[in-house]
Amino acid sequence: MLKNLINSDRVSDYWRNIDKNILFSFLALFFLGIFFSFSSTSSLAGERLNKDFYHYFSRHLIFSTFAIIVMFFISYIKMSFLRKLILPIFVISLTLLILVHFIGIEIKGAKRWLDLFIFRLQPIELIKPFFVLITANIIANGKDKNPNYSYFLSLILLSVIIILLLNQPDVGQSILLITTWVSILFISGIKIGYILLLFGLLIICAISILIIFPEKFGYIIQRFNTFFDPTKGDNFQTDKALAAIKQGGLTGQGMGEGILKESVPEAHTDYIIAVIAEEFGSIISIIVITIFLYISYRIIKNCFKTSNESSKIALCGLSSLLIFQTFIHVSVNTSLLPTTGMTLPFLSYGGSSLIGSSILAGVILNLTKNRFENE
């Protein structure tokens, strides 16, 4: 089977049909993430945690290498085989998300991870790309038959995941999934009136949750109060991130010379773009963001080449997921949004985030391959 999967003709076809612009952009982000990890975690491991200076870097290198392999594998396999994998992997990932409630480990008041001994898995990172694919299939298959039913079914699926996330609690990922789902509905051709109605219902639900469960979500109200009026609370992390970006200027303080990673907890995950701006300058951070935008542009351009409705909706949904997550991360770092833990795809430290990013990249590369009509 492996011999049939990997042969010279298939490899040649793969290389000829793959969108090399998107591929090299993804690889650039992976390698930039490895480089920035070396800069942002060495002093953290050596001086603050009394570990080997390359502890986090070596782990990031291993996760990135594995993630790149996963990306190539998913982009290489036949689309018919990939479609068969979507539902089983989604069900497994959803089961893992449910297990978090029972056997998950709690860190800083949030229970979001499963301890797999080798590393801590955050199941939502695996669910996100497959949720987009499942939703795209549901909407595409029901578009000509009963679109309202397909929209309602996708809403039920979203609601199950959101309830599990809010129980952790993980509001940031909930917002990311909701905005991605709304963008998928918009792309599929739903009426604007329905979208406005959905936003109204979401706002009502959000306010109701905050009122009914103040002990669980009271910190969100506090963050909003601090965001709009910094004198009403501690805005330490955001202030430090903004100061680091200003301190870095256009060209940066130099590799390893930044102080944000030493003063803000988890800066190598939630504030990596601010670390990059401080040490390497705003020009480099803008280039990183431009790569994300370029990938999105190439994805949308490829949408016009495919006649498969499900693939078209899936590509737009995956592009939205990538851009929204990048936007939230950058906005939190620049004080445009209230503080929420959100990694930057491909660059932030964390095995779950890197694996989730590799799955997203692999599916995008597979869907954007040039295909003959008889395939």
URQUIMO-V11771 format. One record per residue. RES is the residue in one letter. PHI is phi in whole degrees, 0 to 359 (* if undefined). PSI is psi in whole degrees, -180 to 180 (* if undefined). NEAR is the number of other C-alpha atoms within 12 Angstrom. Layout:
<<RES	PHI	PSI	NEAR> <RES	PHI	PSI	NEAR>>
This chain:
<<M	*	-45	6> <L	297	-36	7> <K	295	-37	10> <N	289	-32	12> <L	288	-40	16> <I	243	104	17> <N	218	165	14> <S	299	-38	12> <D	294	-44	13> <R	293	-41	18> <V	296	-40	21> <S	296	-44	13> <D	297	-40	20> <Y	301	-49	29> <W	292	-33	21> <R	288	-34	15> <N	264	-17	23> <I	291	146	29> <D	281	100	29> <K	292	-28	24> <N	296	-44	25> <I	291	-42	35> <L	302	-51	34> <F	292	-29	23> <S	293	-43	29> <F	297	-44	40> <L	297	-38	31> <A	298	-42	26> <L	294	-41	36> <F	300	-47	40> <F	290	-35	26> <L	296	-40	35> <G	299	-40	41> <I	296	-45	35> <F	296	-46	30> <F	291	-29	43> <S	296	-40	43> <F	299	-40	33> <S	285	-37	36> <S	267	-13	49> <T	244	-11	43> <S	297	-51	32> <S	291	-33	30> <L	299	-45	32> <A	288	-42	26> <G	281	-42	18> <E	265	-37	16> <R	265	-34	16> <L	251	2	17> <N	55	39	13> <K	247	174	17> <D	302	139	18> <F	304	-29	22> <Y	258	19	25> <H	300	-58	24> <Y	290	-37	34> <F	297	-44	32> <S	295	-39	24> <R	294	-41	26> <H	296	-39	40> <L	296	-43	30> <I	295	-47	25> <F	298	-41	34> <S	295	-42	40> <T	299	-46	24> <F	296	-40	23> <A	297	-41	37> <I	295	-40	34> <I	297	-44	23> <V	300	-43	25> <M	301	-48	31> <F	295	-39	29> <F	296	-48	26> <I	295	-37	31> <S	286	-20	34> <Y	272	-37	35> <I	294	159	30> <K	293	146	27> <M	298	-36	26> <S	298	-38	15> <F	288	-39	17> <L	297	-40	24> <R	296	-31	25> <K	288	-25	17> <L	276	-21	20> <I	303	-54	29> <L	294	-48	23> <P	300	-43	18> <I	292	-38	24> <F	297	-43	29> <V	297	-43	21> <I	298	-45	19> <S	296	-41	29> <L	294	-38	31> <T	297	-41	22> <L	296	-38	29> <L	295	-37	36> <I	293	-39	30> <L	295	-26	26> <V	304	-37	30> <H	297	-31	25> <F	262	-44	18> <I	236	12	17> <G	290	157	25> <I	263	142	23> <E	260	129	19> <I	229	121	14> <K	54	43	13> <G	83	1	17> <A	238	133	24> <K	253	95	30> <R	233	-5	36> <W	237	152	36> <L	251	133	29> <D	274	109	21> <L	258	19	17> <F	70	-53	9> <I	290	-43	12> <F	202	170	19> <R	265	124	22> <L	263	131	30> <Q	254	100	37> <P	304	-31	41> <I	299	-28	41> <E	294	-31	41> <L	280	-33	32> <I	290	-39	43> <K	308	-55	47> <P	295	-36	42> <F	285	-29	43> <F	298	-42	44> <V	299	-44	47> <L	293	-43	43> <I	297	-45	37> <T	297	-41	44> <A	298	-42	40> <N	295	-43	33> <I	299	-47	35> <I	289	-41	38> <A	294	-41	33> <N	288	-28	25> <G	260	4	22> <K	295	-40	23> <D	270	-18	15> <K	265	-69	13> <N	216	83	15> <P	299	-36	22> <N	297	-38	23> <Y	294	-41	18> <S	293	-38	26> <Y	297	-42	34> <F	294	-40	21> <L	296	-41	22> <S	293	-33	32> <L	294	-40	27> <I	298	-44	18> <L	298	-45	27> <L	298	-43	32> <S	299	-40	22> <V	300	-46	22> <I	293	-43	37> <I	297	-41	34> <I	299	-43	27> <L	294	-37	29> <L	290	-43	36> <L	294	-26	30> <N	290	-20	27> <Q	290	-47	35> <P	268	152	33> <D	220	84	33> <V	288	-36	31> <G	300	-49	30> <Q	292	-32	36> <S	297	-46	34> <I	298	-41	32> <L	298	-46	39> <L	293	-39	41> <I	296	-47	38> <T	295	-37	30> <T	294	-42	35> <W	297	-43	46> <V	297	-40	37> <S	295	-36	32> <I	295	-43	39> <L	298	-42	38> <F	298	-43	25> <I	295	-34	29> <S	287	-13	35> <G	105	18	22> <I	295	151	23> <K	293	143	17> <I	300	-34	16> <G	301	-39	13> <Y	295	-39	18> <I	295	-43	24> <L	297	-39	16> <L	296	-41	15> <L	298	-45	25> <F	299	-41	20> <G	298	-44	14> <L	295	-38	14> <L	296	-41	22> <I	295	-43	16> <I	297	-43	14> <C	297	-42	18> <A	297	-45	25> <I	296	-40	18> <S	297	-42	14> <I	296	-42	22> <L	296	-35	21> <I	283	-41	16> <I	286	-36	13> <F	240	64	19> <P	294	-30	16> <E	288	-27	15> <K	269	-34	21> <F	241	15	26> <G	298	-29	18> <Y	295	-25	24> <I	291	-44	28> <I	299	-41	25> <Q	298	-41	24> <R	294	-39	27> <F	294	-42	24> <N	299	-42	20> <T	292	-35	24> <F	294	-45	27> <F	279	-27	18> <D	219	92	15> <P	304	-20	19> <T	285	-12	14> <K	269	2	14> <G	188	-177	20> <D	273	116	20> <N	247	37	26> <F	302	-51	22> <Q	297	-46	34> <T	295	-41	37> <D	298	-43	28> <K	295	-40	30> <A	295	-45	42> <L	297	-42	30> <A	296	-37	25> <A	293	-41	38> <I	296	-42	38> <K	295	-41	27> <Q	296	-35	27> <G	290	-31	31> <G	62	-146	26> <L	276	-34	22> <T	250	-11	21> <G	88	167	27> <Q	275	-13	24> <G	111	154	23> <M	299	125	25> <G	82	-1	25> <E	266	-4	24> <G	286	154	39> <I	247	-8	33> <L	298	-42	42> <K	295	-20	39> <E	266	-18	29> <S	252	-19	24> <V	244	124	29> <P	298	142	25> <E	59	32	28> <A	296	-29	40> <H	284	-3	43> <T	244	-65	37> <D	279	-18	39> <Y	232	34	46> <I	294	-34	50> <I	291	-32	51> <A	289	-37	50> <V	297	-42	54> <I	297	-45	54> <A	296	-37	43> <E	290	-43	41> <E	271	-33	34> <F	242	-5	36> <G	98	158	29> <S	294	-26	28> <I	298	-44	21> <I	293	-41	27> <S	295	-35	35> <I	293	-39	22> <I	297	-41	22> <V	299	-47	35> <I	296	-37	33> <T	297	-35	20> <I	298	-43	30> <F	299	-44	38> <L	294	-38	24> <Y	295	-41	24> <I	300	-44	36> <S	298	-41	32> <Y	299	-44	23> <R	294	-37	30> <I	297	-48	40> <I	298	-38	28> <K	298	-39	20> <N	289	-23	32> <C	299	-32	29> <F	287	-14	19> <K	270	-20	21> <T	262	141	24> <S	260	-7	18> <N	281	119	23> <E	295	-40	27> <S	297	-43	29> <S	295	-38	40> <K	295	-46	32> <I	294	-40	42> <A	297	-44	45> <L	298	-45	48> <C	295	-39	43> <G	294	-42	45> <L	294	-38	47> <S	297	-43	44> <S	298	-44	39> <L	301	-46	43> <L	295	-47	42> <I	289	-41	31> <F	297	-42	34> <Q	295	-41	38> <T	297	-43	35> <F	298	-45	29> <I	297	-45	34> <H	299	-49	38> <V	294	-39	39> <S	294	-39	29> <V	295	-40	34> <N	294	-29	44> <T	254	13	31> <S	65	28	31> <L	272	-18	20> <L	225	156	23> <P	298	157	33> <T	299	130	35> <T	206	143	33> <G	284	108	36> <M	218	121	39> <T	283	161	40> <L	263	118	45> <P	308	138	45> <F	75	-25	49> <L	252	-35	48> <S	291	150	48> <Y	288	141	43> <G	141	125	41> <G	296	-43	37> <S	298	-44	37> <S	298	-42	40> <L	292	-41	42> <I	294	-43	40> <G	300	-41	40> <S	295	-38	48> <S	292	-37	40> <I	296	-46	41> <L	302	-46	41> <A	295	-43	46> <G	297	-42	38> <V	294	-43	41> <I	300	-45	48> <L	296	-37	43> <N	292	-42	38> <L	288	-24	44> <T	264	5	41> <K	293	146	35> <N	291	131	24> <R	228	145	22> <F	280	155	11> <E	297	-29	9> <N	274	0	4> <E	284	*	10>>
